[in-house]
C-alpha cells in the first residue's frame, strides 16, 4: 500500500512538473524518462529472465530507422509506423534468440552474440545508401503545429509521451510478473535446468522475454527518432548506447520494477549535475565529466553491488518490488 | 597476385600482435574467470606510455616495452587486489559494471590529459621493408610480430615449466584442489591479472608502431580482443594467436577488396559463425 502511495505521489509530481520548470529541466526529465523506459524494457530480458543482452542498441536503432523512414518516404504517422518498427525489431530479436538458444550460447557468450549482431547492423547501416549511410538520416521538421499521432510538436508533447510510455511499461511489467510466464522467467533465471525439469518450456519462455523486450525497446527507438529528428548509425547502434541502456537498471537494482526508474534518475542527474558544476567552476574539459561519472559509478558498484533500490526500499519500509 | 601475397602477409603480421593482446584477456579469464572489459582501455594506455617515452626520451617503443609491461603489471596487480578481488564469484553483470567503471575512468582520463588527437610514434625504420622472395614486408610489422611471437612463447614456457606458472594453472584447473594444497589463491590471482595486463602493455607498445593512439581506439580494441579470443578458443594460448592471425588477414583483405570501413563487418560475421557452430573456439577444448 505504502509503495503504491509513493508511486502515486511521484507520478502526480511528474504530471504537474512541466508547469513549474523551465525548458532545460524539462529536457533533462525527458532524458530521464527515456532511459527509465529503455531500462524497464531491457530489464524484462536480463532482470526477469536472466538473459544478458549487451546489444539492445540494435532494437533502438531498428525501431528508429523503420519508423523514421516510413514517415519520411510515405508520411506514415509515428504511431502507425511504430507497428512495423516493433515487428522488425521483434523479428530481429527472435532471430538472435532462436540462434543463441538453439545453439546453446549462454551467459557472456550470448552477450557477445548480441554485441556482434548490433555491431554488424551498425556497419551495414553505415554503408546503406538510401538511409543516408554514415552521414545520418534526418526527419523533416515543421514548426508550429502539434500532432500527437504523428509525434510532431513541442518538447512538452514528448515529455508526456515519454511519461506515458514509462508508466505503461512499468505497469505492464508489473502485470507480466504476476502471470504464468512471469513466474516461468524467474524460475529460469534462478535455475534453467530445474525450471525445465518442472515442466517450463525454457526455449519458449526465453523467446517470449526477447520478444517483449525487443518490441518495447524499439518503441523507445521510435520516440528517439521523432524527438531528436536525426540519427546516425555510429551513435544509435553503438556499443556505448547499449551500455547506456543497461546502466540505469543495474545501478537501480536488477530485476526490480522500480530499479530502472531510480537508476535513470540517479545517473542522469549525476551526469547533468557534474556538467553544470564543472562549468560553474570553469573546469569543463573533454573527459572531465566522464571521469567523475566513472568514479561515482565505481563507488556505487563497490558499495551497493545489488543496486540502489533494494537498499532504499528497505530504508523506506516498502516491498522491494515497489 | 603478388599484391594479395603482400596483403595477406601484412595481415598475418598485424594479426600476431592482435593475438598477443587477446592472450592477455584469455589468461585473465582462464584463471580469474573475470572478463576484463577494460582491456582496450589498458592497451591504449600502454600506447600512450610508449608515445610519451618516445617523445620525451626519443626511445624506440621496442626498447621501452619492458618498462611499460612492468608498469601495467603493477596496474593489473593492484586492480585485482583492491577492486576485482571482491567481485570474484559474484554475478557476471556486477563484474561487468565494475570493469566498465574502470574503463570509463581510464578512457576519459586519457582524453582529459592528452586530448582527442591521434598520437603518432615515428621510428627511423618506419618506411623500411624486407624483401622475402616475392613478398615485401614492412619492417615495423616484422619487428612487432616477431616480438609478439617471442613474448607469447615466453608466456607459454612460463606457464608450462616454472613452479609459479604451474601453481597458476592449478588455480585454473581446480580451484578447490589448489586451495586444499595450500596455494595462496588471492596472490596468484593478483599475479595472473598483473601478467595479463603486462601482456596488454607489451601488445599496446607494439601496436603503437602500426597505429596511432587515440582514446576512441579503446572500445574497438576491447571488442577486437573478444572476437580474437572467442574465435581462437578461450583459454587456448595457441588459439589466441591463430584467432589474431585470422582476424588480421580478414581485416587486411576486406580493407583492400572492399573499403577499410567494412573490415570489421567480416570480423563480426566470423564471430557470429564461431559462436553458433563452435562456441569453444577453433582451438578450444569442448567442455
Boltz contact constraints between the chains, C-beta under 6 A:
constraints:
  - contact:
      token1: [A, 99]
      token2: [B, 276]
      max_distance: 6.0
  - contact:
      token1: [A, 103]
      token2: [B, 276]
      max_distance: 6.0
  - contact:
      token1: [A, 105]
      token2: [B, 275]
      max_distance: 6.0
  - contact:
      token1: [A, 105]
      token2: [B, 279]
      max_distance: 6.0
  - contact:
      token1: [A, 108]
      token2: [B, 35]
      max_distance: 6.0
  - contact:
      token1: [A, 108]
      token2: [B, 92]
      max_distance: 6.0
  - contact:
      token1: [A, 109]
      token2: [B, 279]
      max_distance: 6.0
  - contact:
      token1: [A, 112]
      token2: [B, 226]
      max_distance: 6.0
  - contact:
      token1: [A, 113]
      token2: [B, 275]
      max_distance: 6.0
  - contact:
      token1: [A, 116]
      token2: [B, 268]
      max_distance: 6.0
  - contact:
      token1: [A, 116]
      token2: [B, 271]
      max_distance: 6.0
  - contact:
      token1: [A, 116]
      token2: [B, 272]
      max_distance: 6.0
  - contact:
      token1: [A, 119]
      token2: [B, 268]
      max_distance: 6.0
  - contact:
      token1: [A, 120]
      token2: [B, 268]
      max_distance: 6.0
  - contact:
      token1: [A, 123]
      token2: [B, 265]
      max_distance: 6.0
  - contact:
      token1: [A, 250]
      token2: [B, 93]
      max_distance: 6.0
  - contact:
      token1: [A, 250]
      token2: [B, 97]
      max_distance: 6.0
  - contact:
      token1: [A, 285]
      token2: [B, 112]
      max_distance: 6.0
  - contact:
      token1: [A, 286]
      token2: [B, 111]
      max_distance: 6.0
  - contact:
      token1: [A, 287]
      token2: [B, 108]
      max_distance: 6.0
  - contact:
      token1: [A, 287]
      token2: [B, 111]
      max_distance: 6.0
  - contact:
      token1: [A, 287]
      token2: [B, 112]
      max_distance: 6.0
  - contact:
      token1: [A, 288]
      token2: [B, 112]
      max_distance: 6.0
  - contact:
      token1: [A, 290]
      token2: [B, 104]
      max_distance: 6.0
  - contact:
      token1: [A, 290]
      token2: [B, 108]
      max_distance: 6.0
  - contact:
      token1: [A, 291]
      token2: [B, 105]
      max_distance: 6.0
  - contact:
      token1: [A, 291]
      token2: [B, 108]
      max_distance: 6.0
  - contact:
      token1: [A, 291]
      token2: [B, 109]
      max_distance: 6.0
  - contact:
      token1: [A, 294]
      token2: [B, 101]
      max_distance: 6.0
  - contact:
      token1: [A, 294]
      token2: [B, 104]
      max_distance: 6.0
  - contact:
      token1: [A, 294]
      token2: [B, 105]
      max_distance: 6.0
  - contact:
      token1: [A, 297]
      token2: [B, 101]
      max_distance: 6.0
  - contact:
      token1: [A, 298]
      token2: [B, 101]
      max_distance: 6.0
  - contact:
      token1: [A, 301]
      token2: [B, 97]
      max_distance: 6.0
  - contact:
      token1: [A, 301]
      token2: [B, 98]
      max_distance: 6.0
  - contact:
      token1: [A, 301]
      token2: [B, 101]
      max_distance: 6.0
  - contact:
      token1: [A, 305]
      token2: [B, 94]
      max_distance: 6.0
